[in-house]
């Protein structure tokens, strides 16, 4: 499904901040996880505690609360898990969402009204862990938002079709290892078409499939509106 964003006036829409506050230059710093970051060459990415120390240091040294990971960034960090390998000749390393790195337990809010489409615990090293997908309507079209790496307890009591209002508290950023064994962060992603997925959707694609996924997964900063991105 190809949706032409130039036909949509996103600026006419109001969204509640996903983290409860706007992600601006005063509280956020952009984190570089691309191959051009020399720090990643010596960092043991398979050691989640060491990876977490690195992320936390980057955020604190900048005087920020949040570290922001960019949309469509070519990333080197996915070599930490075999879950991202599609074959020996192909690897998923293009990030399709925006990551918001911060302390575990940080609340996550619904940016606009909708309903719960699906949820599940996507277990496994390098996976999402607890994941919630919301279904919305925007510009008379269905749009889905995904929230990954949550507290497992956030899935308790949820019901498919449950109404979600603007600014509702929907989850919290989960700790490792229950969040897929990542340094605590929210993976926030938008999709026009779930492609048959339920409670899950690829958050990373290969360069080979980038055009397909870029057309289906609009830039989350259309909603986040972060000054850092």
N, C-alpha and C positions, 0 to 999 in steps of 0.2 A: 504494500500500500504506500503510495507516494502522496504526501500532503505538501502543498506549496505554501511555505511560511510567509511569502511575500503578500499573500492574500489575507493575512491575519494581522490585526492591530493589537498586539500583545500589550502595548502601553496603555490601552484603554481598560485593561483589567487590573484589579487589585488583588494582591495575594498576601496572606498572612506569612510572616517569616517562619520558615521551617524549623529553625532553632529557637524561635521565640524572640529573636532580635535580628536586625539586619546585619549581614556579613559585610563589614566595611573595612576601610584601611586602618581604623583604630583598634579593631578586635581580631583581624584576620591577616594571615600571611599565606602567600602562594607557595606550595611545596612542589619541588621538582623531582619527579620519579622517572624521568626520561634517561636514556643511555648517556646523555651529555652531562649528567651529574656524577662527578668523579667519586663522591662519597660512597656510592652504591657498589663500586668495584671491590671495596674492602669490607663492606658490611655483610654480616652473615644473616641474610634474609630468612633463612630457614629457622633461625632462633628468634621466636616472636618477642621474647623479652628484650633482646638486643635491638630488634627493629623498633619496638615501642619506645625504648630509651632514646633512640635517634630521633623519632618523630616528636616526642615530648620536648627534647632539647631544642629542636628547630623552632617549635612554637614558643617556648618560654624565652629563648634568646631574642626573639623578635618583639617580646612584650605583648604577645597576642594570646587569645583564648582559643582560636580555631586555626587549623591549617587547612588550606583548600587545595584539592587536587583537580586538575583541569579536564574538561570534556575533550575527547578525541586525542588526548595525550598518548604518544607512543611511550610505553612504559617498560622499564627493565625489571621491575620488581616481581613480575609474574613467573620468573624462573624459579621462584621458591616453591611452586606446587605443580605437580604433573597434571592437575585438573585443567590447566590452560593449554596443554599440548593437544592439538587435533591429530597430528601425525609427526613423524620425524622431520618432515619437510615444511610443516606449517605450525604456527604458534599464534595463539590469541594474545595480543599485546596492545590493542588499541582500546582505550578506556571510553565507554559509552555513557557514563554518568558523570556526576560531580561528587567527589569525596569530601566530607567535612570531618576532619580529624580533631578530636577533643577528648575530654575525660569521659570514662564510662559512667553511665547514669544520667548523662545530659538528656533533657527532654526533647522529644521530636513532635512537631505539630502538623496538622493538616493545612496545606496552603490555601485550599479552597474546598467547597462542598463536594460531596460525592458519596460513595458507598464502598464497603469492603468487597473487592472482587475475589480475592483469594489470599491464603497465607499458608506457610509451612516452615518447618525447620529444615533448611538445606544443609545437611551435615557434611562434614569432611574438611580436611585441612585445605585452606584457601578458598572455601566456598562462602556463601552468604551467612550461614547460620540462620537464625530466625529472620523471616522475611514477610513483609506485608505489601500487598499490591492494592491500591485504591483505583476505583473507576470514576471518572469525572465526565462532564460534558462541557466542551469549550468550542466556540464557533460552530455550534450545532454538530459537533463531531465527538466521538468518544476519545478520551485521552486517559492513559493509565499512568500512575506514578508508583514507583517501586522504592521501598525503604528496606535496605539490607543491613545486616550485622547488628541486630537488635538484641535486647534481653530476651531470653527464651520465655520468661514469664509473661512477656507482653502478648504472647499468642493465646494465653489462657482467657477463656470467656468470649473470644471473638466469634462472630457469626457472619457467614457469607451473606451479602446483601445489607448488612448493618449500616445504617445511615451515619455519615460523618459530616460534621458541620465545619465551617471555616474556623480555624484556630483551635480545634479540638486536640487535646493531648492524645496521641495515638500510640506512642512507644517511647523507648529510651535507648540510647546507644549502649550496646552490650560490651561486656568485658571478654578478653580472650581467656580460655580457649572456646567458650561456647558461641562466640560470634564468627565462627569459621577460622579461629586462631589468627586474628589480625590485631594490630594495634587498634584500640577503640576508635571507630569512626562510623559515620553514616554514609552509605552508598545511596545516593538519590538519583533516580533515572526516570525519564519520560519515554513512553512508547505509544504510538498510534495503534499498533496492532500487536497483540501478544503472540502471534504466530503459533497458536495452539498451546502455549505454556500456561501453567496454573501454579501460582505460588512461587514462581521462579521465572527468570528471563536472563539471557546472557548479558553480563555487565561488561564484557570485553569481547572484541571480535578480532579476527585476523585481518591483515592488510588486504588480503584477497577479497574479503566480504565487506569491506568498509563502506562502499557506496550503498549497498543494500541497507545496512544498519543505520548509516547516517540519515538516510531518507526516512526511516521509521522511528528514529530516536532523536527528537529535537533537543537542542541545547537546554539543559536544565536551568541555565542562568536566565532564560526567559521568565522563569518564575522566581528564582533566588534573587536575581538582580544585585549580585555582589559586585562591589567596586574592585575587588581583587582580580576578578576574571576578565 
